[in-house]
Amino acid sequence: MPDGTSGHAAALWVGLHLLLLLTLSVLVVRQRRVHRVALGDGGTPALAQAIRAFGNATEYIPSGLVALTVMAVLNVHPALVHIAGLSLFLGRALHAVGLSRSSEATPLRAASMLLTWLAYVFAAVTLLVYAIA
């Protein structure tokens, strides 16, 4: 049973983000099979949206996971890791849902980007405080 260290907190969020990426990848493959498109989006809006949802997640999640990992290495308080991890996860999951429903800008997508940026800012400030202290 995890003892509540920052390493355990980071492991939780890294694991959940990996499952999110896997889910988004499976959704792309499913759309490819349904529409019989091996490369690109074949001009199919549903496939294009699935590709973008996965692509957008792969653009934001890796740097967030690096931040969580460094936070764990620095042994920051686990609650701080959870705050950053939860904000990033909710932001990325909600953005994927919003993007899969509409290619237009929506309040859900705007809120999800805000959550992602808040996770970035929170993690950055935490890391800078630990680096300077």
N, C-alpha and C positions, 0 to 999 in steps of 0.2 A: 504494500500500500504506500503510495507517495506520501512523503512527510511534509509537503507544502513548501518546498524550496523554489527559488526562482527557476531553477532548471526544470523542475516538474511542471511549473506554470508554462514555461516556454514550450516544453514537449507537448503539452495539451494543445496549444494554439498552432504549433507547427503541424501536428497530426491532423487537426481539423481543417487547416488550410490545404493540406495535401489531399484530403478527401474531397474538399470543394473543387479543387483543380481536376481531380479524377472524374468527378461527376460532370463537370462542364465538358471535359474531353469526351466522355461517353455520349453526351447529348450531341456533340458535333458528329461523332461517328454514326449515331442513330439517324441524324438528318442526311448524312452522306448516303447511307444505305437506302433510306426511303426515296430519295431523289436521284439515286444512282449517279452520284457525282464523286469522282475520285480525287480531283484536284481543283482548288478554287471553290467558288460558291455556285458555279453553273447558272448564275443569274437567278437563283432561288432565294427569295427574301428570308425565309425561315432558316435556311442554311447560313446565309450571310450573318444573320443575327446571332446564331449559335457560335459561329466562328469568332465574331466580335466579342461576345460575352466571355469566351475562353481567352481570347487574345488580351482583352482588357484586364482580366484577372492575372494573366501572366506578366503583364506590364507593372502591376502594383504589388502583388503578393511577395515576390522574391525579396525586394528591398525591405519590406515590412518584417519578413522572417529573419533577415540579417539583423535588423534592429532588436527583435525579440531575443535572438541568440546572444548578441553582445550584452544585452541587459542581463541575461542569465549568467554569462561568463563573469560579469561584474558583480553578480550576486545582489542585484537590486531587490528591494522588497517584492515578494511575489505578487502583492496586490497591484503594483505598478505594471508588472508584466501582464497581469490579467486585464487591466484597463486598456492597455495598448492592443493586446491580442483580441479582446472582445470587440473593440471599436473597429479594428481592421477587418475582422471576420464579418461582422454585421454589415459594414460598408461594402465589402466585396460580394457577399451573398445577395444583399438587396440590390446591388447594381446589376448583378447577373440576372436576377428576376426581372428587374425593370427593363433591361436591354433585350431580354428574350420576349417581352411582351410588346415592345414598341421601339422602333428605331428613332423616334422623335425624343426630344428632351422632355422629361417628365419630372414632377415633384419627387417621385421615388428615386429616380436616378440622381437628382440634385442632392437630396438628403444623403444618399449613399456615398456620394463623392465627398460631402462634408465630413461624414464619419471617417472615411479613409484619410482625408487630410488631417483631421483631428488626431487620428492614431499616429500619423507621421510626426506632427508637431509635438505631441505628448512624448513620443519615444525620443525624438531629437532633443527636446529640452531635458528629459531625464538623463539621457546619455551625456549631454554636455555638463549637467550638474555633477554627475558622477566623475566625469573626466577632470573637472576643475577642482572638485572638493578633495 
